[in-house]
Amino acid sequence: MTRPLLLKGGRVIDPSRGLDQTADILIQDGKIAAVGVGLGPPDDAEVRDVKGLVVSPGLVDLHVHLREPGNEDEETVATGARAAAAGGFTAICAMPNTDPVTDNQAAVGFIVRQSLRAGFARVHPIGAISVGQKGERLAEFGEMVGAGAVAVSDDGKPVVSGHLMRTALEYARTFEIPVADHCEEPTLAAGGAMHEGLVATRLGLKGMPAAAEEIMVARDILLAELTGGHVHLCHMSTRGSVELIRRAKERGIQVTAEVTPHHFTLTDHACEGYETHAKMNPPLREAADVAALRAAVKSGALDCIASDHAPHAYDEKDAAFDDAPFGIVGLETAFGIAYTELVQGGVLTLPELVARMSTHPARVFHLPGGTLAPGTPADVCVLDVTARWTVDPAAFHSKSHNTPFGGRQLTGRARLTLVGGKMVHEEAPAAR
């Protein structure tokens, strides 16, 4: 057994209980034993002085691509979970667009076993909606949930068939899991490489209009209302989507949604010079969209922040813009970007940010975590919100380095990450 651990004198933020105060946290037997002021440590406890640091529930990322099985040169469950721990994440959800697709009980079980073997952040598998992600017939949800799947999604591909999406929402209700959708109307987005707008026109690239996302957002909302199922909308990028979600929530429809750090930070201007590191799907949009996404994170129309961590090998991104794959890595930069842009930018308070990166995502997918309540697993991160650092992709724990944020100065990073009371990451404080 590991020794008890007392984290002493930090600013404890626990949105699940409305807590924001200087306090101590005692961790024993892998669980939160007590939270309070002036706690006395047991005789054999390790005491850590975390004065000046923030202690929060571990961050939870609902949207991560780990590439195993099939593309282990880009990422594995172990390297992705290690990168997650370095970013302050104690739990991540693995998308099923692996090779072969995670569309059955055995494939889900494989991800769970690889996660336990690695011993870093917890990895919760997401099963595919359709067999082989072909969009034709439903995968066996019950067997996948029994093996550890926490949601279903065909992410990477939209669910094109309205009938299949309706059936998925009805079937998922039985197992009380969300159906997560990549909202893209494929005939409108076909051949597109970036956002349809002035920048794409100037670069001579085919664009993907905002309407391609919004049409599917509207459809999914209508189907959630029809079925009473829970639809979770992945990586929202447009102001129109935000408005549709806001109105749906007002009507009591079971819809939740996420936004990525890159979508609330960058615009399509990041693609200037045919910069493939800024190529992602959904694409980076316009300044008005960025402003709307930020306002929606504040209001709660967008429930949580997710990285959409999408690793690619160096030579894949080192290609003509049209030929390069979509996606960026994000686990190790997500908190720093969110803190710098949203908290220092005056959009969110720090407790609101912790809620959207920990408590809310855990609640949305019914995951353990997102709380420091006594008796719960000690999934904890210690954050240094004064640490200033420069993004150096070569220093990432991830196997891949595809990010448009290289060289960017950020404030805020994880100093310690604990999963079940076990230390899975420790960052030495930066020299002052």
Order of alpha helices (4+ residues) and beta strands (2+ residues): beta-beta-beta-beta-beta-beta-alpha-beta-alpha-beta-alpha-beta-alpha-beta-alpha-beta-alpha-beta-alpha-beta-alpha-beta-alpha-beta-alpha-alpha-alpha-alpha-beta-beta-beta
